[in-house]
Amino acid sequence: MRIATVITLSNPVGGAQVYVRDLAEALVKNGHETEVFIGSEGILTDWLTDLGIRHRLVPSMRHSISPLSDIRAVNELAAMLKEYRPDIVATNSSKAGIIGRLSARRLGIPSVYTVHGWSFLKSEGKLSSFLGWQAEKYCARFTSKIIAVSEFDRKLAIERKLCEPEKVVAIHNGIPDISSDFFASPGDDAKPVEIVVVARFAAPKDHATLLNAMARLKDRDWRLSLVGDGPDEAVVRATVGSLGLSDRVVFVGAVRSVLEYLKKSHLFVLTSLSEGLPLSIMEAMRSGLPVVSNRVAGIPEEVVDGQNGYLVDVMDAESLASRIASLIDDKDLRARMGQESRKLYLERFTSQRLIENTYRVFEQAVK
């Protein structure tokens, strides 16, 4: 099968970019042909180049809404697809999802849209939310299949009447397994207890609540590593200083691989206000770490409260501190929950399961 994959951004790295990279690599390894059509250069295009996967830029396909640029992007992409002649167009993220599906429709090519979190939820109650919902509903009419990366998003599509229930299917994201050399040992006696967060410094990740929770735990022996970069890094650094945590918090920066940081950690935390199905939590589970995170979107499909970690309400620093404290204090609990994380990863979130289920949807779409 010849598959055209469409995505808007190469940066910053997020679940959609990793998904496109891993799926494209797996398709090629399994004897299929794929080319990635992308709106910008960056880390994703670097990855694709390293893997020898063909890709080309769609210059007018931008993240921001611009009617003239968006119309040009549809025309540009349609011309490229006409030349490439794919069997199916697989789109990712909201903007590429709209432009890609409109281009595919013009050429009579079946399309599949993978939802990495519904965009209209990020501006709930605003005009942009309503317009986003309308655009999604319109494009769903001529989409062969919609893949939601979480059951939460699948149910939401049905509740909002975006499409017929049989058109949308939930397929959890998945990531390749790792060598046991990179497994964590959350139950060891090492001090301080190492806590790791992998998240961009941006408002949706809510580092403020995390840091306020950690400030309540100064009587315990811990160290917090913040992996990532982003526009709010200066604000986060200032918050660390104002809370008197400068000797406890390490700013790691952006890294190509998080494996070494997960391996040396005892506990993973993510305090996002909104998410799809975070790959960062999957990576922590794969390494065998207990997870404390917020009860939002698809996260409860990864973290089973009381089994492989804990769930708390958003912006609840007191509950967050309490759950983190229980894991700092109890190495046996960390070890047990870490084992459950690893088990759940193998059951639900391997890349092989993702690839098999996704390709099955592609086959259904071209029939």
N, C-alpha and C positions, 0 to 999 in steps of 0.2 A: 504494500500500500504506500502511496505517496501522500505525505501529510504536510500541510503548511501550518506552522505554528505562529501565532501572532501575539505580541505583548508590547505594551507601551514603553516601559522604562527599563533601562539596564542598571540604573542606580536609583535609590539605594538598594542594597541587597535585602530582600524579604522573601516570604514564602513563595510568591509567584515566580520570582527569578530562579530560585532553587528548584522549584517544581518543573519549570521549562527546561532547565539544564539537564536534570536527572531523567526526565521523560524522553527528551530528544536523544540523549546518550543511549538509553535502553532500547529505543525504537531502532536506532542504527545497528546496535549489537544484535538485534533480533531479525535483521535482514530487511528492514523497511527503509524507505527514503524520507528524509525530512529536511525542511529548510525553515529557519526562524526569521520572521519579519518583525523588525523592532524599530521603535521610534527614536532611539538614542544609543550612543556608544557608552561603554562603561565596563563594570565588572562582569556583567553577563556576557557581553560580546567577547571579553577576554577569555572567559571560561570556554565559550563555544569555539573560539579560535584554537585554544589549547587542545580541545577534544577533536578538532578536525571536522566540526559540524558547520555546514553552510549556513550563512545568515546574510541578510542585507538590510539596509536602513530604509525606513519610510520617513523621509525628512519632515513631512507635514504632520505626522502623528505625534501629538504632544499631550502631556498630562492635563494641562489647563484647557478649559472650554473656550473655543474660538471657532465660531461658525464657519468662517472662511477657510481657516486652516483645516478644520474637520472635513469640509467638503473636498478640499484638495487631497487630504489623506485618503478618503474613500476612492477618489479617482486614481491616485498613485498606486494604492494597494491593489485595486482591481486590475490595473495594467500589469503589475508584477505577477499576480496570480494567474492571469490569462497566459502569460509567458511560461510560468512554472507548471500549470495544468495539474494541480493536486486532485486527489480523490476526495479529500476532506479538508476543511479549514478548521483548525482547533484554536480557539481564542481564549485569552487569559487577561484578567483585570477588566474593570468596567469600561474604560475608554477604548482599549483594543477590542473588547467584546462587542461594542457597538460598531466601530469602524470595520472590523473584520467580518462581522456578520452581514453588514450592508454590502460590502464588497463581494462576499460569497454569493449573496442573493442575486446580485446583478448578473453574475456569471452562471447561475444555476448550479452552484456547487453546494453540497450539504455542509452544514457547520455544526460544531459543538462548542459550547461556551462553558468554561470552568470558572466558577465563582470562588474567589479567594476572599470571601466576606462581602456582603452586599454594601455597595457604596452609599446607598440612601440612608443607611443606619447611622453613618458618621455625621450627618447633618439633620438628624431627626427633628421634625417640626418646622423646618425652614423650607423656603421655596425650592432651594436646590434639591432637597430630599424628595419633594413631590415630582419635580422634573426628572430626577434620576429614576424614580419608580416608574414614571410614564415611559421613559426611554427603554427601560428593561422590559416592561410589559409589551411594548410595540415589537421589539426585536425578538422576543420569545415566540411570537407568532410564526416566524419563519426559521426558527432554530430547530435542528433535528433533535438534539438532546442537550440538556443542561446538567452539568456535573457540579454538585455542591461538595465542598471539601469537609463538610460536617453535617450531621443529622439536623443540627440546629438551623442551618441555612436552608436545608431541603424543606423542613417544615415551615419555615418562614415564607418561602416562595409560594407554598400552597395556601397558607393563611392569608397572604396578601393578594392572592389570586393573580399571580404573575403569569402562570401557565397552568396547563392541565397537569394533574398529579402524576400521570404516567410519563410525562416528558422530563421530569427532574429526578435525578438519582443521586444518592449520597455515596461518595467514594472517599474515604479518609486519605489524606496525604500519607506518603510513606517515604522513608529514607533508607539508604543502604546500611547493612549491618557493619560492625567494626570488629577489629581484632580484640581479643580479651586483654591485650596489652593496654588498651585504653579504658578498661572498666574502672569505675571509681570504687573506693572502699569507704562508704559512708559510715560504717560502724567501727572504724578504728579509733584508737585513743589519742590521736594527734591533737595537739593544741597549738594555736586556737582552732576552733571549729571554722572551717572554710565555707563561706556562703558565696555563691556566684549568681550573677544576673547577666543575661545576654539580651540586650535591648538597646535600640537607638535612644539617644537623648532627645526625646520629642514628647510633647504634651500627652499623647495617648498612652504612653508607657508609665506615666505617673510615678516618677522617681521620688517625688515629694512625700507621698504616703509611705513608701518604702523607708525612706530615711527617717521620717518621724517615728516609724515603728522601731527602727534600730536604735534610735536615741533613747527609747524606753528600756533598752537591754544593756546599758553600759556596765551593769554589775556582772555580766557574763563575759566569757572569753571567746571572742569571735573576730573574724576579719571578713570584710565584704569586698569582693572583686566585681567591678562594673566593666563589662566587656561591651564595647561599641563606641560609636561617635554620633554626632548629630548637632542640630542647631541650638539645642538647649544645654549644651555641656557646661558653658560658663555659669548658667543659673544653678545647675546641679552642684558644681564645685563650690559655689557660694553657699548653698544650703548645707553642704557637708561641713564647711567651716563654721557657719553660724550655730550649728548643732553640736559643735565640739567633737566631731567624728574624724577629723583629718588624719589621726594616727591609726584609724581602724579601716578606712576606705581606700581601695586602690583603684585608680583609673587606668585600665588596661589599654583602652583604645580599640580601634577596629582591628580584627585579626582575620586571616584567611581561613583558619581552622580553629574551632573551639575545643577540640578533643583534649589537648593537654590541660586546659583550664578546668574542664569538667572532671577529668581524671583525678586531679588533686583536691577536688571539692567534696564536701560532705552533704551539701544541701543546695537545691536550686530554687530561686524565687523569681516570680514574674508578676508585676502588679498592673498589667494593662487595663485600661478603661474600656477598650474595644479590641476585638480580635476576630480572626476567622478560626483557624485551627493552628496554633503556633508551632512552627517547626522547632523553635528553640526548646520547647517543652519536650517534644519528641526526642531531640538530641540528648537531653538530660535523662529521659527514661531509658534510652538505648544504652547510656553509660551506667545505668543502675543507680540513679540518684532519686531520693525522695523530693517531692515538689510541693511548694506552697504557692498558690496562685488565686486569682479572682474568679468568682462564679459568673463568668460572662461567655456568651456565644458558645463556641465549640469546646472550650476548655474543660467543662465537666465530662466530655467524652474522652479526654486524656487523663485527667486526674480524678480518680474515684475517691471521694472524701472519706478519709479514715483508712483507706487501703494502701494507696501508693503515695499519699500526701494529704494535704488539706486544702479546702476551698474556703475563701472568705468573701465577704461583700466588698464591693469597690469602695475605696477611700476610707476603709475601716482600719485605721492604724492600730487601734487597741487589740482587735481580734487578730490582726496580722502578727503583731508582736507576740501575742499569746501562743499562736501556733508555731512560730519560729522558735520561741523559747522552749517549747516542749521537745522539739527536735534537737536543739542545742544541748539540752540536759540529758537526753536519753539516747545513747549510742546504739542500744539494741533496737529501739524503735526506728532509728535511721536505717539500720541494716535491713530490718524486716520490710520497711516501705521501699527501700531501694531495690530489693529483690522483686517486689511486686511491680515496680516500675518496669524493670527489665522484662518480666513476664508479659505484661500488658503490651509493651512494644512489640514483642515477637508475635503476639496474637493479633494485633490490630494495625500496626503501622510500619510494616516492612515495605521496601520499595517493590519487591516482587509482587506482593498483593496489589499494590497500587497499579502497577504496569498491566498486570493481567486483567484487572477489572476495567481499566481505562480503555485498553485495546478492544475489549468486548463491546464497549459502548461505541467506539469508532466503527466497528463492524456492523452494528445495528443501524448506525446512522447512514451508511452508504448503501444499504439494501433498498 
